[in-house]
Amino acid sequence: MIKEIQVSDLKMLDHAVLVDVRSEGEFAEATIPGSVNLPLFNNQERAEVGTVYTQSSPSLARELGLSIVSPKLPDLLKEVEELSKKGPLVLFCWRGGMRSKSLAAVAELMGIPIYRLQGGYKAYRNQVVEYFQKELPFKVVVLRGNTGVGKTELLKKLRGEGYPAIDLENLANNRGSVFGAMGLGNPPSQKKFEGLLYEELDSLKEFPYIIVECESKRIGRVTLPATFFSAMQQGIQILHCDSLPNRVQRLIREYTAVPDAREEIRLALEKLIKTLGRVKVQELKALLETNSLEEFTEQLLVEYYDKLYAYPNEPSAEYDYFFDYREPTKALRELERYLDEMACAGRESAVFGIRYSAK
C-alpha cells in the first residue's frame, strides 16, 4: 500500500530521497531542494497532454499520457529501484496528482516501498510562502563593509566553525554587484531561491540568531522576502573593514579565477558609464587591457564602490560592533568572542550556545 505523507512530516524520514516526477522544465523552475528529477513527461510531452486536456477532454489526455509513459516504465522502475537503495522514496508532482500517483502505484506493485507527498510541490511551496509571511524566529546579525573586505570569506569561516552563517549571494548565485554574475552560471528562479533560503533557515532553527552579509533587497535576479529583509534592517549591525591593498588583492584573486573574466569585466564596465562617465570607463578599460590589474581594481574601488557604499574604516557609533580584518585569524576570534557573549547575554538557556555541525 502506498503511504501518503504530509509536507510537514518530510523531516521525520531518515535520509529521504525526494523524487520530482514533473518535467525537466518544471523541475528547473523550482523544486524541493535536494530532490532528483525523474520526469514522466518531458517538456514537449507535457505540453501535448495539456493541449489535449484543454482542447479535447480529460479522458483523451489520460489515454495520450498512458501511451507516452508505458514504453518508459521499465527504465523508470529501474531508476526508482536504484534510488530506493539510498533511503525511503518520496514521489511528488505539482499537486500530488496523477503523475506521482501512477508511478507510485506501479512501484508499489513491484514491491518497492514508496511514499507519496500529499499536495505535491504546491504544498511545499505553500509552506515556504507561509514561513516568510511571519516574523523570523531569529535575530539577524549583519556584516557590513566596503567591497573586498572579505565578508563572504568570513561567512564561510564562521560556518565552518559551527556558527549559523548563511551566504545569501551563494544561494542567489550572484555577488551582488555590477560584476556579480561573472562565472556563476544561471541564477535560480525566485521560487527556487526562497526554497533554498527556507531550508537554510530550517537547518539553523536551534539558533536564536543567524549571520548574513549586508545585501540590498535584490540580489541579481532574485529578491529577499520582505520579512527577511526587514529583519536584516532591524538586526545587529557589525562593521567589517580591511586595508585597501588587501581588498585589491582579494578581488584580483577572486575574479581572475573566473574563466574569460577579462572580457566579462570589460562588457560589465559599460554599465558604469552613467556613473563614472565615458572617459573614466575608457581609462579603466585601458588598464584592464594592459593587465594593470592592481591599479584597475584600486581605481574601481576608490572611485566607484567606496563612494557607492561609503562605509567608514574605523569604529562608528552607528554600528553595534567593529573589527579590522587586516589580521584575519585575530579578527575571526574577536568576532566569535563577540557572538558568544551576545548569545549568552541574549538568552539564559544553554541551548543558545549550541553550534551548527557543518556537513
C-alpha positions in Angstrom: 0.0 0.0 0.0 1.3 3.5 -0.9 2.0 5.6 2.2 0.8 9.1 2.0 2.9 11.7 3.7 2.3 15.4 4.5 4.9 18.0 3.7 5.3 18.8 7.4 6.4 15.2 8.0 9.2 15.1 5.5 11.9 15.9 8.0 10.8 12.9 10.1 12.0 10.5 7.4 15.6 9.5 7.8 17.7 10.1 4.6 14.5 10.5 2.5 15.1 10.5 -1.3 12.7 13.1 -2.8 11.8 12.3 -6.4 10.2 15.0 -8.5 8.3 13.3 -11.4 7.5 16.6 -13.2 9.0 17.7 -16.4 12.6 18.9 -16.6 11.3 22.5 -17.2 9.1 22.4 -14.1 12.0 20.9 -12.1 14.4 23.6 -13.3 12.0 26.4 -12.3 11.6 25.2 -8.7 11.5 22.1 -6.7 12.0 20.9 -3.2 15.7 21.4 -2.5 17.7 18.2 -2.7 15.2 16.4 -5.0 16.2 14.4 -8.0 14.2 14.7 -11.3 12.6 11.6 -12.8 10.1 13.0 -15.3 7.2 11.0 -16.6 6.7 13.5 -19.4 9.4 15.8 -20.9 8.5 19.4 -21.6 7.1 18.7 -25.1 5.1 15.7 -24.0 3.6 17.6 -21.1 2.6 20.4 -23.4 0.9 17.9 -25.8 -1.0 16.2 -22.9 -2.1 19.7 -21.6 -3.3 20.8 -25.0 -5.5 17.6 -25.4 -6.8 18.1 -21.9 -7.9 21.7 -22.5 -9.0 21.4 -26.2 -10.5 17.9 -26.2 -11.2 16.1 -22.9 -9.5 14.8 -19.8 -10.1 11.2 -20.8 -8.3 11.6 -24.1 -5.5 13.4 -22.3 -5.2 10.4 -19.9 -5.1 8.0 -22.9 -2.3 10.0 -24.5 -0.4 10.2 -21.2 -0.6 6.4 -20.8 0.6 5.8 -24.3 3.6 8.1 -23.7 4.5 6.7 -20.3 4.0 3.0 -21.0 7.2 2.5 -23.0 9.2 4.3 -20.4 8.0 2.3 -17.4 10.8 -0.4 -17.4 13.5 2.2 -17.3 11.7 4.4 -14.8 11.2 1.5 -12.4 14.9 0.6 -12.7 15.8 4.1 -11.6 13.2 4.1 -8.8 14.6 0.8 -7.6 18.2 2.2 -7.6 17.1 5.3 -5.8 15.3 3.3 -3.1 18.6 1.8 -2.0 19.6 5.3 -0.8 16.7 5.8 1.6 12.9 6.0 1.7 11.5 7.2 -1.5 9.0 10.1 -1.6 7.4 10.8 -5.0 5.8 14.1 -5.8 4.4 16.1 -8.8 2.7 19.5 -8.9 -0.3 18.9 -6.7 0.1 15.2 -5.7 -2.0 14.2 -8.7 -1.9 11.6 -11.5 1.8 11.7 -12.3 3.1 10.8 -8.8 0.1 8.5 -8.2 0.6 6.5 -11.3 4.3 5.9 -10.8 3.9 5.2 -7.1 1.2 2.6 -7.9 3.4 0.7 -10.4 6.4 0.9 -8.0 4.2 -0.5 -5.2 3.1 -3.4 -7.4 6.8 -4.2 -8.0 7.4 -4.4 -4.3 9.3 -1.1 -4.0 8.4 0.7 -0.7 7.1 4.2 -1.6 5.8 7.4 -0.1 3.7 9.9 -2.0 3.7 13.6 -1.0 0.2 14.8 -0.5 -0.3 18.2 -2.2 2.9 17.7 -4.2 5.3 20.6 -4.8 2.5 23.1 -4.3 2.1 22.0 -0.6 5.8 22.6 -0.1 5.7 26.0 -1.8 2.7 27.0 0.4 4.8 26.1 3.4 7.6 28.3 2.2 5.3 31.2 1.5 3.6 30.9 4.9 7.0 30.8 6.6 8.1 34.1 5.1 4.8 35.8 5.8 5.6 35.6 9.6 8.2 37.4 11.6 11.5 35.5 11.6 12.2 33.4 14.7 15.8 34.7 14.6 17.8 37.8 15.4 19.8 38.7 12.3 23.5 39.7 12.6 24.5 41.6 9.6 28.2 42.0 8.4 28.6 45.4 6.7 31.7 46.8 5.0 33.1 48.1 1.8 33.6 45.9 -1.3 36.5 43.5 -1.0 36.9 43.4 2.8 36.2 39.6 2.8 32.6 39.4 4.1 31.8 36.2 2.1 35.2 34.7 3.0 34.4 35.4 6.7 30.9 33.9 6.5 32.4 30.6 5.2 34.9 30.5 8.0 32.2 31.1 10.6 30.0 28.4 9.1 32.9 26.0 9.0 33.4 26.6 12.8 29.8 25.9 13.6 28.3 29.4 13.6 24.9 29.9 11.9 26.1 31.9 8.9 24.2 32.0 5.6 25.8 33.0 2.3 22.9 34.8 0.6 25.0 35.5 -2.5 25.8 31.8 -2.9 22.1 31.0 -2.7 21.3 33.7 -5.3 24.2 32.7 -7.5 25.3 36.4 -7.6 27.9 38.5 -5.9 25.5 41.4 -5.6 27.4 43.9 -7.8 27.6 45.0 -11.4 30.1 42.2 -11.9 28.0 39.9 -9.7 27.1 37.1 -12.1 30.5 36.5 -13.5 31.4 32.8 -13.8 28.5 31.7 -11.7 26.1 30.3 -14.3 22.3 30.7 -14.3 20.7 32.3 -11.3 17.8 30.4 -9.5 14.2 31.4 -10.0 12.6 33.4 -7.2 10.7 30.3 -6.0 13.9 28.2 -6.0 15.8 30.9 -4.1 13.1 31.1 -1.5 13.1 27.3 -1.1 16.9 27.3 -0.6 16.8 30.1 1.9 13.9 28.4 3.8 15.9 25.2 4.0 19.0 27.1 5.3 16.9 28.8 8.0 15.2 25.5 8.9 18.6 23.8 9.3 19.6 26.5 11.8 16.3 26.6 13.8 18.0 25.7 17.0 19.8 29.0 17.0 18.3 32.3 18.1 20.4 34.3 15.6 21.8 33.9 12.1 24.7 35.8 10.4 24.5 37.2 6.9 26.3 39.7 4.7 24.5 43.0 4.1 22.6 43.0 0.8 20.1 45.2 -0.9 16.7 43.8 -1.2 17.5 42.5 -4.7 20.5 40.2 -5.3 21.0 39.7 -9.0 17.6 38.5 -10.3 16.1 37.4 -7.0 14.5 39.4 -4.2 14.8 38.8 -0.5 11.5 38.0 1.2 10.1 41.2 2.8 10.2 39.8 6.4 13.8 38.6 6.0 14.9 42.0 4.6 13.1 43.8 7.4 14.8 41.5 10.0 18.2 42.4 8.4 17.5 46.1 8.7 16.5 45.8 12.3 19.2 43.4 13.3 22.6 43.7 14.9 24.9 45.7 12.5 28.6 44.8 12.5 31.2 46.9 10.7 34.0 45.0 8.9 37.0 46.8 7.4 40.3 45.9 5.8 43.2 47.8 4.2 42.9 48.9 0.6 45.9 46.8 -0.6 44.3 43.7 1.0 41.0 44.4 -0.6 42.6 44.8 -4.0 44.5 41.5 -3.8 41.4 39.7 -2.6 39.3 40.9 -5.5 42.1 40.1 -8.0 42.3 36.5 -6.7 38.5 36.1 -6.8 37.9 37.4 -10.3 41.0 36.1 -12.1 39.8 32.7 -11.1 36.8 33.1 -13.3 37.3 31.8 -16.9 37.2 34.6 -19.5 37.0 37.1 -16.7 38.6 40.0 -18.5 36.1 40.0 -21.4 33.2 39.8 -19.0 34.6 42.7 -16.9 35.1 44.8 -20.0 31.5 44.3 -21.0 30.2 45.0 -17.5 32.1 48.3 -17.4 29.6 49.6 -19.9 27.0 49.7 -17.2 29.2 52.2 -15.3 29.3 54.9 -18.0 26.3 56.7 -16.4 28.0 56.8 -13.0 31.7 57.3 -13.9 31.5 58.9 -17.4 32.7 57.5 -20.7 36.2 58.9 -20.3 36.8 57.2 -16.9 35.4 53.9 -18.2 37.8 54.1 -21.2 40.7 54.6 -18.8 39.6 51.6 -16.8 39.3 49.5 -20.0 42.9 50.6 -20.9 44.2 49.4 -17.5 42.4 46.1 -18.0 43.8 45.6 -21.5 47.4 46.3 -20.3 47.0 43.8 -17.4 47.4 46.6 -14.8 45.1 44.7 -12.5 46.1 46.3 -9.2 45.7 49.9 -10.5 42.4 48.9 -12.2 41.0 47.3 -9.1 42.1 50.1 -6.8 40.6 52.8 -9.0 37.3 50.9 -9.3 37.2 50.5 -5.5 38.1 54.1 -4.7 36.2 55.9 -7.4 33.1 53.7 -7.6 32.4 51.2 -4.9 33.7 53.1 -1.9 31.6 56.2 -3.0 28.6 53.9 -3.6 28.6 52.2 -0.2 30.6 54.8 1.9 31.2 52.6 4.9 33.7 54.0 7.4 37.0 52.3 8.0 37.1 52.9 11.8 34.7 52.3 14.7 31.5 54.2 14.4 28.6 54.7 16.8 26.2 53.7 14.0 27.3 50.1 14.4 26.9 47.6 17.2 30.5 46.2 16.8 33.6 46.9 14.7 36.5 44.7 13.7 39.6 45.1 11.5 40.3 42.2 9.1 44.0 43.0 8.4 44.8 40.1 10.7 42.2 37.6 9.7 42.7 35.0 12.4 42.7 37.5 15.2 39.6 39.2 13.7 37.8 35.9 13.4 38.5 35.1 17.1 37.4 38.5 18.2 34.2 38.3 16.3 33.5 34.8 17.6 34.0 36.1 21.1 31.5 38.9 20.5 29.0 36.5 19.1 29.4 34.1 22.0 29.0 36.9 24.5 26.0 38.2 22.6 24.4 34.8 22.7 25.0 34.4 26.4 23.5 37.8 27.1 20.6 37.2 24.8 19.3 34.0 26.4 20.0 32.4 29.8 19.3 28.9 28.4 22.4 26.8 27.5 20.7 26.0 24.2 21.9 29.3 22.9 25.4 28.0 22.9 24.7 25.1 20.6 26.6 25.3 17.4 25.7 24.0 14.0 27.6 20.9 12.9 28.8 21.7 9.4 28.5 18.8 7.0 
